[in-house]
Amino acid sequence: MMYIYIELKMFLENDIKLDFKDVLIKPKRSNLNSRSDVNLKREFTFKHSSFKWIGVPIMVSNMDCTGTFEMATAVQKHKMFTCIHKYYSVEDWLSFKTALQLSDSLDVLNYVAVSSGSKEEDYQKLQSILEAIPEINFICLDVANGYTEHFVSFVMRVRLAYPDKVIIAGSVVTKEMTEELLIKGADIVKVGIGPGSVCTTRKKTGVGYPQLSAVIECADAAHGLNGHILSDGGCTVPGDFGKAYGAGADFIMSGGMFSGHKESGGEIVEEDGKMFKEFYGMSSSTAMHKYSGGVAAYRTSEGKRVLIPYKGLVEGTVLDILGGIRSTCTYVGASELKHLSKRTTFIRVTQQLNEVYSNM
């Protein structure tokens, strides 16, 4: 009897990968006298579209609990950006534009992206929205797994159709795929698999990458090709924004920190006399029941639903985040946000906070 032996190989990368919680930023001598001396605005000219944009490079996530028209109007006052969720209809978009015209606020359209998946019906809807509102300059092509050939082909298709639009595409977490998406038509690559507060991808699939290392590696790849990256997920406190910028992120996207506000989506829930707003991942059973009639038999839910204590207007959260980033810059002597990555030295830590009173 003949035996055939097949060698099975497992690949293991031994170098340590880090998350935001694993590091602090080392302070450096600074000649800044006040946080007010720091300029948080950035000016970008994008790789393929050649569009020039000026603003504070923070993007509210295109989750339906955060990426609302109301949120976009509120954060644009600080020149921040919102990726609008993909479940608004063409009629909803037209109503939004009309409201902006009536309030003489059309500049808001320079700070929003229309979001799309990669199905044919998504493409048709994307076309309809852009035909109705050509003033929109940004397209966010958002799928959970940006590694498929189908998605790369879809990015190429959208680039050919819209050569002058800025395309955000992802999500990925590695250098090679960052380069691939940039070469095939993306201007900004969305980086992050599993770091979100209501994402359970890592739990359900075992797939992911620590966000700080993902940002460092993908930013290095993108900047070598004159592209940009968007760090998506993992920011739980304002200090995480400073770490992401220090690691090389051009833009930062957050969902959880913008949830629970008046301008956020999600139902208001009252429990024991306290007000909450629901917040859920877009791959959760809650979202799939809402938009797809349930969880398909061939897949699993990769998100969860939580109740967030109602926070009121988003303005307070915005000021807290922006103030934290300005403080980061003053600690390392960066007078402008664009200088922060050049002034950042990370140190590995085993503990960040004194949490003796964390339950109080």
C-alpha positions in Angstrom: 0.0 0.0 0.0 1.4 3.4 -1.0 1.1 6.3 1.4 1.3 9.9 0.2 2.3 12.4 2.8 1.1 16.0 2.4 2.9 18.6 4.4 0.5 21.2 5.9 2.0 24.6 6.6 0.8 27.2 9.0 2.3 30.7 8.7 2.9 32.7 11.9 4.1 36.2 12.1 6.1 36.6 15.3 6.5 40.4 15.4 4.3 42.1 17.9 1.2 44.0 16.7 -0.1 46.9 18.8 -3.5 48.5 19.6 -4.2 52.0 20.9 -4.3 50.6 24.5 -0.8 49.2 24.2 1.0 52.6 23.8 1.3 56.1 25.0 2.9 59.1 23.2 6.1 60.4 24.6 6.0 64.1 25.4 8.6 66.4 23.8 9.8 70.0 24.2 7.3 72.4 22.8 7.2 76.1 22.1 3.5 76.3 21.9 1.9 78.4 24.6 -1.7 77.4 24.2 -3.9 74.7 22.7 -5.5 77.5 20.7 -2.2 77.8 18.8 -2.8 74.4 17.1 -4.3 74.2 13.6 -6.3 71.1 13.2 -7.3 71.7 9.6 -5.6 69.7 6.8 -5.5 70.4 3.1 -5.5 67.3 0.8 -5.3 66.9 -2.9 -6.3 63.3 -3.8 -4.4 60.8 -5.9 -6.9 60.1 -8.7 -9.6 62.7 -8.5 -7.2 65.7 -8.0 -9.9 67.2 -5.8 -8.7 69.6 -3.1 -10.3 69.4 0.3 -9.7 71.5 3.4 -11.1 70.6 6.8 -10.7 68.7 10.1 -10.1 65.1 9.0 -12.5 63.4 11.3 -15.3 61.3 9.7 -18.5 60.3 11.4 -19.1 56.6 10.5 -21.6 55.7 7.8 -23.6 53.5 10.3 -27.3 54.3 10.3 -27.0 55.2 14.1 -24.4 57.9 13.3 -24.2 58.8 9.6 -27.3 60.9 9.5 -28.1 64.2 7.7 -28.6 65.8 11.1 -25.2 64.7 12.2 -23.6 66.0 9.0 -25.1 69.5 9.5 -24.0 69.6 13.1 -20.3 68.5 12.7 -19.8 70.5 9.5 -19.8 73.6 11.6 -16.4 72.5 12.8 -15.4 71.5 9.2 -15.7 67.8 10.1 -16.9 65.1 7.7 -19.8 62.6 7.7 -20.1 59.5 5.7 -23.9 59.3 5.2 -25.4 55.8 5.6 -26.5 54.0 2.5 -30.2 53.5 3.5 -31.4 57.0 2.7 -33.4 57.1 -0.6 -32.8 59.4 -3.5 -35.8 61.4 -2.3 -34.3 61.7 1.2 -31.1 63.1 -0.4 -33.1 65.6 -2.5 -35.0 66.7 0.6 -31.6 67.2 2.4 -30.3 69.3 -0.5 -33.4 71.4 -0.5 -33.1 72.0 3.2 -29.5 73.1 2.8 -30.5 75.5 0.0 -33.2 77.1 2.1 -30.7 77.6 5.0 -27.9 78.8 2.7 -25.8 75.8 3.8 -24.9 74.0 0.6 -21.2 74.0 1.8 -22.3 71.0 3.9 -22.1 68.9 0.7 -18.3 69.3 0.7 -18.2 67.5 4.0 -20.3 64.4 3.2 -19.9 61.2 1.3 -22.6 59.0 -0.3 -22.1 55.4 0.8 -22.5 52.3 -1.3 -22.0 48.6 -1.0 -20.7 46.6 -4.0 -23.9 44.9 -5.3 -25.5 45.9 -8.7 -28.5 47.5 -6.9 -26.0 49.5 -4.8 -24.3 50.8 -8.0 -27.7 51.8 -9.5 -28.7 53.7 -6.4 -25.3 55.4 -6.3 -25.7 56.6 -9.9 -29.2 57.9 -9.1 -28.0 59.9 -6.1 -25.0 61.4 -7.9 -27.2 62.3 -11.0 -29.6 64.0 -8.7 -27.0 65.8 -6.6 -23.8 66.2 -8.6 -22.4 68.6 -6.0 -21.4 65.5 -3.8 -17.7 65.0 -4.2 -17.0 62.0 -2.1 -18.1 58.3 -2.5 -17.6 55.8 0.3 -17.4 52.2 -1.0 -17.8 50.2 2.2 -17.8 46.5 2.6 -16.7 44.4 5.6 -14.1 42.4 3.5 -12.2 44.6 1.1 -10.0 41.7 0.0 -12.3 40.1 -2.6 -11.6 40.4 -6.4 -15.2 41.4 -6.8 -14.7 44.5 -4.6 -11.5 45.5 -6.4 -13.4 45.3 -9.7 -16.2 47.4 -8.2 -13.7 50.1 -7.2 -12.3 50.1 -10.7 -15.9 50.4 -12.1 -16.8 53.3 -9.9 -13.5 55.1 -10.7 -14.1 54.8 -14.5 -17.6 56.1 -14.1 -16.6 59.0 -11.8 -13.0 60.1 -12.5 -13.5 63.4 -10.6 -15.0 62.0 -7.4 -13.0 61.2 -4.3 -13.3 57.4 -3.6 -13.0 56.0 -0.1 -12.7 52.2 -0.2 -12.3 49.4 2.3 -12.0 47.9 4.8 -8.5 46.3 4.8 -5.7 46.1 7.3 -2.5 45.2 5.3 0.0 47.0 3.2 -0.5 44.9 0.1 -4.2 45.4 -0.1 -3.9 49.1 0.6 -1.6 49.4 -2.4 -4.0 47.3 -4.5 -7.0 49.5 -3.8 -5.0 52.7 -4.4 -3.7 51.4 -7.7 -7.1 50.4 -8.8 -8.8 53.7 -8.2 -9.3 54.5 -4.5 -8.1 57.9 -3.2 -8.5 57.0 0.5 -8.3 53.4 1.8 -10.4 52.6 4.9 -8.3 50.6 7.4 -9.9 48.5 10.2 -11.3 45.0 10.6 -12.9 44.3 13.9 -11.9 47.2 16.2 -15.4 48.8 16.4 -17.3 48.9 19.7 -20.3 47.1 18.3 -18.4 44.8 15.8 -18.0 41.1 16.6 -16.1 40.1 13.5 -13.0 39.1 15.5 -15.2 37.0 17.9 -17.2 35.3 15.1 -14.4 34.8 12.5 -11.1 35.1 14.3 -10.0 37.6 11.7 -8.6 41.0 12.4 -5.5 43.2 13.0 -4.6 45.4 16.0 -5.6 48.9 14.8 -2.4 50.9 15.7 -0.2 48.5 13.8 -2.7 48.4 10.9 -2.6 52.2 10.6 1.2 52.4 10.8 1.7 49.8 8.1 -1.1 50.9 5.8 -0.2 54.6 6.1 3.4 53.7 5.1 2.1 51.9 2.0 -0.4 54.6 1.0 1.9 57.5 1.4 4.5 55.9 -0.8 1.9 55.9 -3.6 0.6 59.5 -2.8 -2.6 58.0 -1.4 -4.3 58.4 1.9 -5.8 56.2 4.6 -8.8 56.5 6.9 -8.4 54.7 10.3 -11.9 53.2 11.0 -12.7 52.1 14.5 -11.1 51.5 17.8 -11.2 55.1 19.2 -12.8 55.0 22.6 -11.5 58.2 24.1 -10.1 61.5 22.5 -6.5 60.3 23.2 -7.0 57.5 20.7 -7.5 60.1 17.9 -4.1 61.6 18.7 -2.5 58.1 18.6 -4.1 57.3 15.2 -2.9 60.6 13.7 0.5 60.0 15.3 0.6 56.6 13.6 0.1 58.2 10.2 -3.7 58.3 9.7 -4.8 61.0 7.4 -8.5 60.7 8.4 -10.1 59.0 11.4 -13.6 57.5 11.4 -15.6 56.9 14.5 -19.0 55.5 15.2 -19.3 54.7 18.9 -18.2 58.2 20.1 -20.8 59.8 17.9 -23.6 57.5 19.0 -26.3 58.3 21.6 -26.7 62.0 20.6 -29.8 63.9 19.4 -28.4 64.0 15.9 -27.6 60.2 15.9 -29.9 57.6 14.5 -31.4 54.8 16.5 -34.5 54.5 18.6 -34.8 56.3 22.0 -35.4 53.9 24.8 -36.5 54.7 28.4 -35.5 52.3 31.1 -35.9 52.9 34.9 -36.6 56.6 34.2 -33.3 57.0 32.2 -33.1 57.8 28.5 -31.0 55.7 26.1 -30.4 55.4 22.4 -29.8 52.2 20.6 -26.6 51.6 18.8 -25.8 48.6 16.7 -23.3 47.3 14.2 -24.3 47.2 10.5 -23.7 43.5 10.4 -25.7 42.8 13.5 -28.9 40.9 13.5 -30.7 44.1 14.4 -29.5 45.8 11.2 -30.1 42.8 9.0 -33.7 42.3 10.3 -34.3 46.0 9.7 -32.9 46.2 6.1 -32.7 42.6 4.8 -35.6 40.8 6.5 -33.3 38.8 8.8 -29.9 37.0 9.0 -29.4 34.8 5.9 -28.9 31.1 6.5 -25.4 31.1 5.0 -24.0 33.8 7.3 -23.8 34.9 10.9 -24.3 38.2 12.7 -21.0 40.1 13.2 -22.3 42.9 15.2 -24.2 43.6 18.4 -26.9 46.0 19.7 -26.3 48.1 22.8 -28.1 50.9 24.6 -26.1 54.2 25.0 -27.0 56.7 27.7 -28.6 59.6 25.9 -25.9 62.3 25.5 -27.9 65.3 24.1 -26.4 67.5 21.4 -23.2 66.2 19.7 -21.5 69.6 20.1 -20.1 68.6 23.5 -18.5 65.4 22.2 -17.1 67.3 19.2 -15.4 69.9 21.5 -14.0 67.2 23.8 -12.5 65.3 20.8 -11.0 68.4 19.2 -9.7 69.7 22.5 -8.0 66.4 23.2 -6.3 66.4 19.8 -5.1 69.9 20.4 -3.6 68.9 23.7 -1.8 65.9 22.1 -0.2 68.4 19.6 0.9 70.7 22.4 2.5 67.9 24.4 4.8 67.0 21.4 5.2 70.5 19.9 3.2 70.1 16.8 1.7 73.5 15.8 -0.3 71.8 13.0 -2.1 68.5 12.9 -0.1 67.6 9.8 3.1 67.7 11.9 1.8 65.3 14.6 3.1 62.1 13.0 6.6 63.5 12.6 6.6 64.5 16.3 5.2 61.3 17.6 7.3 58.6 19.5 5.3 55.8 20.9 6.2 53.9 24.1 4.8 50.5 24.9 3.0 50.3 28.2 1.3 47.7 30.4 -1.1 50.2 32.0 -2.4 53.5 30.7 -4.8 54.8 33.4 -5.1 54.8 37.2 -8.5 53.1 37.5 -8.8 52.9 41.2 -12.0 55.0 41.0 -13.2 53.7 37.6 -16.5 52.4 39.1 -17.4 55.7 40.7 
